[in-house]
Structures are given as C-alpha cells and as structure tokens.
Amino acid sequence: MLDKNLIEDFGSMVFSEKLMEERLPNPVYRKWKQTVAYEGTLDRQTADAIAHAMKRWACENGATHFTHWFQPMTGSTAQKHDAFIEPSETGEPLLRFSGKSLIKGEPDASSFPSGGLRATFEARGYTYWDFKSPAFIRDGVLCIPSVFVSYNGESLDKKSPLLKSIDALNKASTRVVNILGDKDVKYCYPVVGLEQEYFLIDKEYYDSRLDLILCNRTLFGAIPSKAQELDDHYFGSIPSRVHEFMKDVNNELWKLGIYAKAEHNEVAPGQFELAPIFSNANIAVDQNQIIMDVLKECAKKHNLACLLHEKPFDHINGSGKHNNFSIMTDDGQNLFSPGDKPAENIRFLVYICAFIKAIDTYPELLRMSASNAGNDHRLGANEAPPAIISIYLGNYIENILYSIYKDKKITDKDEKKDFNPINGLSYIPHDNADRNRTSPLAFTGNKFEFRMLGSSQSAAIPNVVLNSIMAESLNEIADQLEGFKYLQDIRDKAMLICKNIIKEHKRIIFSGDGYSSEWIKEAARRGLANIPSFIESVSSLIEPKAIKLFTSLNIFSEKELYAREEILSEQYIKTILIEAKTLKRIANNQIIPLMINDLQNIAKTQSLLKIKNKYISEKINKISTFIDDISEQITILDETISSLESYKDNFEKGKKYYYEICPILEKIRSTIDEYETIADINIYNIPTYSDMLFKKL
C-alpha cells in the first residue's frame, strides 16, 4: 500500500484540475471545463478568478515569480520571469497577478528563429496561455504553458501548431464517429506515450571532451574491445549510482504530476530509458520537455552528464523517443482498439485504413518530422528503423484487411489464439499483434508506435504531422459517408472505402525485417521514398500537397511553412558547421600534439635502447602518416566550407554540407580513431569509449 504522504505529494507542484475544482468558484470552474471541451471561450472575469487562485497557490508553495513557459523553434523551452510583487501607490509591496498577465505575455524575443516571419529589429512577440495544459512550479517559478506568436499572429513555436492539429483531428474524428452511429461522442483527442532514451556518463569525462560540451556527441572515438555484443546491459541490474539518480528524477517528476511508469537499462552500455503513462498529446509533449530538463538537471546533482543526442557514441546503439499514438473519444473509447471481433468492428477497420492512407500519402513529412541532424547518425543503424516509412500490422490484422481487399469471407479465427506457455499459469490472452522493433510504425494492440523520433528533439512536430494527415484522411472518408441515411448503407460504403484504401496503399504495409538490405530493394520496387538525410526531407514542408494539407486545416499558412523550411535548413547547416569547427580545433589542439608527443617518446626510447625494429619503425610511419592525413583533410575542410559560403539558398547549401562536409569529418574521425587504437595510454589523455561507457557508473 502506498504511503499516504507519497500519494498526497503526487502533483503537488501542479495546478491540476482537482485543485482548480477545489479553489475556484463553481461557475468559474464550470466555465473553464466547457472551454476545454470545445463548448465555450474564457472571458476576462473568468481569467481573473483563475489567475487569483493560481497566484495564491503558487505563493503558498514558495513561488515568487511567474513565467510564460513556451517552446520556440529552437526545439527546447524558453521563459522570462516576472515577479508577483509590485509596489503600491504608497510604496508598499503588493502581490499581483491578473487575468491579463495570465493570458498574455510580451517577451523581448527577437533572437529566436523566425525564418523571415519578422525582422530582428521587430522584437515584439506574444505568448498566450494554453489553458488546456496545467501550470506548474519549478525552482520557485510558476510556469504557465503558452504558445508564442509574432505581432501579426504567425506561429513562432512548436506548441501552437500542435494545438491547431489537435483541434483539426478532433473535428474530423468526431465527424466519422458520429456518422458511424455513435452520436453521443462530442469530441476526440490524440493520446500519446513518449518513451525517452538517454545516456549517462561521469561528469569528469564529459568535461574533458570538447565535442560533448559543444556538440552533445563524440566526434571521434575507437570502438571498445567490448561494446554491446553480449547484450548483458539490456534490462540488467541498474547500477547503484544510476539508481540513486533515477530516484531523484522520479521524485521530481512525481511532484510535477508525471507518472514515470517504467525505467530500465537499454541495450547500449551507459544507456537507459524512462517511460511515462500515456496522456493527451498536448500534455504528453509538454511533459516530455520537462522530463528532458529534469534528466539533465538531476544528472548534474549526481556528478553525471545526461546525453540526449541521438548518437553520442559511434559503433553502439543510439537513442530514440518512441511516440505511441492513438485517438480517444470524450467517453473513453480507444478508436484504434480492435475489440473482441476486429473483423466486425467497422469503426476500427475505418480508422486503421485511414491511418494507412495517411502514412502512405505523406511519408516524406513523417521522415522530416521525426528527425534532425543527429538522427541521421541513427536511422538505419542496427537499433533504429530505416529512413523508409512502412507500417507493421501483424498477421492477424493484416489478414483481415487483405480479406476485405480480395472480397473473401472475413473470420476472427485467423492467427488469434490463446496460449499458456507454462503449466499452472492462468489464462493468458495472445495479443492481436507482436511488436516489430524494426518497423518505423508498428501497430501494438491499440496504438501505433512511431519509433523513428530522435531522443533530443521536441515531439511536437511529429504529432502535428500525425494529427494533420489523420485529420485529412478521416475528413475524406467522412465526405464519402455523409450522403447515406441508414446505418447499414453507411457500413457497406465504409467497407468499400476500406477496400479501395487497401488496394491503393497496400505498398506501405510491411511485416518483415526493416533492417535488412533486402527491404531497401523491395521498398524501391514498391516505389517507397528512401530519403537518406534529414536535410533532404525538409523540402517536404513546401511541397504542394503539404501546403494544401496544412493550409486547408488552418494549421500553418504557406508563409509559415516556408519559414519553417528555412529555419530547419539553417539549423542543420549550423549544427554541421559547429561540429566541423569543433573537430578541427580538437585535431589541431589535442590530437596532433598527442601524436607528436607519442613520436617524441618513441624516438627517445629508440635512442636510449639504441635499437631499431620493424614494429617501432612501422608505428613511427603510421603516426607520421596520421598527422599528414589529418592536416590534409583539415585543409580540404576549410576550402570546402569557404566554397559553400556563396550559396544563398540554405536548403541547397544544407545538402552540400551533407554530401561534401560530412564525409570529410568522417575521414578525420576515422584517422583519429585508428590512432587511438595504437596510442600510448600514458600519453593519450582523452577519455575513451571504454572509460565513458564502463567506468564510474
């Protein structure tokens, strides 16, 4: 039984719905509830009452300041703190927090990426309270989740398009559910569970690696003698130091109302995972931002460094953020739940087919949404789905769909069996689908697991894309069904729609090994897109079909889409350029001097011993060649970067960086890694992979 104090402490730093019901006058609380349920809008009087109650609660819990907590296009969060205390006319301090201050803020935010939506001198931007996501207290500051827009109303953040996409999905999904016979459903909403992977290393090692400090990943490092070959780290006993760190993380998240449901060792040494309980998409994305922040802050307290980069270490698994996606009704029905008889569940079949159509229509957008420069090092590797988008349904559901397509009799007996692997255990139901860990989008019983997301990125945009493409797909289905009066006619038409969708989009369904080379060939034969780099997927934002999708649903304007394409391209270039400058500095200031010291030490030893042998001569030649190779590649790197400065189009420039700059960095890395394997350990003083992954945890 849980300790009473522990239960009471859960969410103690969150201005939750329960607190609102307790502290607000009932008419005010009911007005807020109606607004959340799309049945009204907040007026100034209601906002003032909520602000007053929120301020009193915050001050009772030690808060002295408030902030509009928002998510700019940097991918992280931002805030500007304002004090509750203001001087009165007599000079006495007063605690003030009005509805106006709650609803709207005006940060001087000219330096955030805008993609040309405003000039640098146009500093004015506005934050507006997202009343559907609860306020919370961190470090004595009341944080109010907010959207961030320009003076003219253009979106400058990741939250406002997410909220618009949720609204679009609600309208489309509610239409379909109502048409299919459930008239009592008033609204629908996406539900998301975000599993977060991360690495931990000792802070001393982190501080000794300039690449980790500036780039969040190692730009060089030889593969250790042992990596993850034995799979002995996965689900193993959590190291005591990490366990203490996890306890602190859980305590912080507990107070912030975040259920950290699961935690465990991941596959790679030094890698771990945290999985919270599912919640509506808006709150899930907010909570994931908080989780990433808490992980990094708690790591510092334990003299650790938390690495959220998608591939902080080469040669071993990188980190992802699995986005488990489903759609719920206001009365608690999961629209991706097959039920006891999926073949007879017309609504389930419609939603599965709508999802298949959506994914096959917009694979490039999904590739873009789930990646960044860091994820290019992970996608397609041993632990991550490839850059080719496909859907795994499992044999049972797949057979039902193909039976519809081929006009065969549908049966619920195919593949669905109950099993009892150990005598003496009670009845164990067999899931309708196994988990295909190689699939970018796998159906896992009552949801789709979008496995491509990078661990460091915001989950907002992937969910904007999922919500938007699903809304469009459902709207098209609703348009075809609305002309029918009788339920049986609607069901017959729905089955025909499903049949046509499967016929047109079956190429996206794949149940095999997504990591295999054979799949790459098969995907090409099917005509599926295989976009090798993040930068090449960015242009999908401004393709005609994407512009039509987002503008028709009122999620992005065409101007906002072009701005985002510009922002993402520029961020990619800057990321690669920072890595290039960092590796160049490390090579010149650390690696080459170490090589010279190594040569001097060998020469000194050779002179003292007055001997010459083949091993020593070969080592001298190798190190000398390494120095020449690195020096030559740095010269080529400088010349290539300089030659690309004339490019004005950041998208085209970004592609050049991927195909011309990145290979040079790999060549420099390869040489450094090769040197590390023969370097004198008394001279080579840079923390190695063996040090960082296997020591001090």
QUIKA-V231677 format. One record per backbone hydrogen bond with DSSP energy under -1.0 kcal/mol. CO is the residue of the C=O (numbers start at 0). NH is the residue of the N-H. If there is no record, write none. Layout:
[[CO,NH] [CO,NH]]
This chain:
[[2,6] [3,7] [4,8] [8,11] [10,13] [12,136] [13,15] [15,19] [16,20] [17,21] [18,22] [19,23] [24,28] [25,29] [26,30] [27,31] [28,32] [29,33] [30,34] [31,35] [32,36] [33,38] [34,37] [42,46] [43,47] [44,48] [45,49] [46,50] [47,51] [48,52] [49,53] [50,54] [51,55] [52,56] [53,57] [54,58] [55,59] [56,60] [57,62] [58,61] [63,83] [64,141] [65,81] [66,143] [68,145] [69,77] [70,157] [71,74] [77,69] [81,65] [83,95] [85,93] [87,90] [91,87] [93,85] [97,101] [98,102] [99,103] [102,128] [104,126] [106,108] [108,111] [113,116] [118,121] [120,122] [122,108] [125,148] [126,104] [127,146] [128,130] [129,132] [134,14] [135,142] [137,140] [139,63] [139,64] [140,137] [141,66] [142,135] [143,68] [144,129] [146,127] [147,155] [148,125] [149,152] [153,149] [158,162] [159,163] [160,164] [161,165] [162,166] [163,167] [164,168] [165,169] [166,170] [167,171] [168,172] [169,173] [170,174] [171,175] [172,176] [173,177] [174,178] [175,179] [176,181] [177,180] [180,182] [186,329] [188,327] [189,280] [190,325] [191,278] [192,323] [195,273] [197,271] [198,306] [200,304] [201,205] [202,206] [205,208] [208,212] [209,213] [210,214] [211,215] [227,230] [232,235] [238,242] [239,243] [240,244] [241,245] [242,246] [243,247] [244,248] [245,249] [246,250] [247,251] [248,252] [249,253] [250,254] [251,255] [252,257] [253,10] [253,256] [254,12] [257,259] [258,260] [258,276] [261,274] [263,272] [264,234] [267,270] [269,199] [270,265] [271,197] [272,263] [273,195] [274,261] [278,191] [279,283] [280,284] [281,285] [282,286] [283,287] [284,288] [285,289] [286,290] [287,291] [288,292] [289,293] [290,294] [291,295] [292,296] [293,297] [294,298] [295,299] [296,300] [298,303] [299,302] [302,202] [304,200] [306,198] [309,318] [311,217] [318,454] [319,196] [321,194] [322,449] [323,192] [324,447] [325,190] [326,334] [327,188] [328,331] [332,328] [333,336] [340,343] [341,344] [343,345] [344,348] [345,349] [346,350] [347,351] [348,352] [349,353] [350,354] [351,355] [352,356] [353,357] [354,358] [355,359] [356,360] [357,361] [361,365] [362,366] [363,367] [364,368] [365,369] [367,370] [373,376] [374,377] [374,378] [377,380] [384,379] [390,509] [391,442] [393,397] [394,398] [395,399] [396,400] [397,401] [398,402] [399,403] [400,404] [401,405] [402,407] [403,406] [421,424] [427,418] [435,438] [439,450] [440,391] [441,448] [446,443] [447,324] [448,441] [449,322] [452,320] [458,462] [459,463] [460,464] [461,465] [462,466] [463,467] [464,468] [465,469] [466,470] [467,471] [468,472] [469,473] [470,474] [471,475] [472,476] [473,477] [474,478] [475,479] [476,480] [477,481] [480,483] [485,489] [486,490] [487,491] [488,492] [489,493] [490,494] [491,495] [492,496] [493,497] [494,498] [495,499] [496,500] [497,501] [498,502] [499,503] [500,504] [501,505] [504,507] [505,508] [507,390] [512,515] [516,520] [517,521] [518,522] [519,523] [520,524] [521,525] [522,527] [533,536] [536,539] [537,540] [538,541] [542,546] [543,547] [544,548] [545,549] [546,550] [547,551] [548,552] [549,554] [556,560] [557,561] [558,562] [559,563] [560,564] [561,565] [562,566] [563,567] [564,568] [565,569] [566,570] [567,571] [568,572] [569,573] [570,574] [571,575] [572,576] [573,577] [574,578] [575,579] [576,580] [577,581] [578,582] [579,583] [580,584] [581,585] [582,586] [583,587] [584,588] [585,589] [585,590] [586,591] [589,593] [590,594] [591,595] [592,596] [593,597] [594,598] [595,599] [596,600] [597,601] [598,602] [599,603] [600,604] [601,605] [602,606] [603,607] [604,608] [605,609] [605,610] [612,616] [613,617] [614,618] [615,619] [616,620] [617,621] [618,622] [619,623] [620,624] [621,625] [622,626] [623,627] [624,628] [625,629] [626,630] [627,631] [628,632] [629,633] [630,634] [631,635] [632,636] [633,637] [634,638] [635,639] [636,640] [637,641] [638,642] [639,643] [641,644] [643,646] [648,652] [649,653] [650,654] [651,655] [652,656] [653,657] [654,658] [655,659] [656,661] [660,664] [661,665] [662,666] [663,667] [664,668] [665,669] [666,670] [667,671] [668,672] [669,673] [670,674] [671,675] [672,676] [674,677] [674,678] [679,682] [679,683] [682,684] [687,691] [688,692] [689,693] [690,694]]
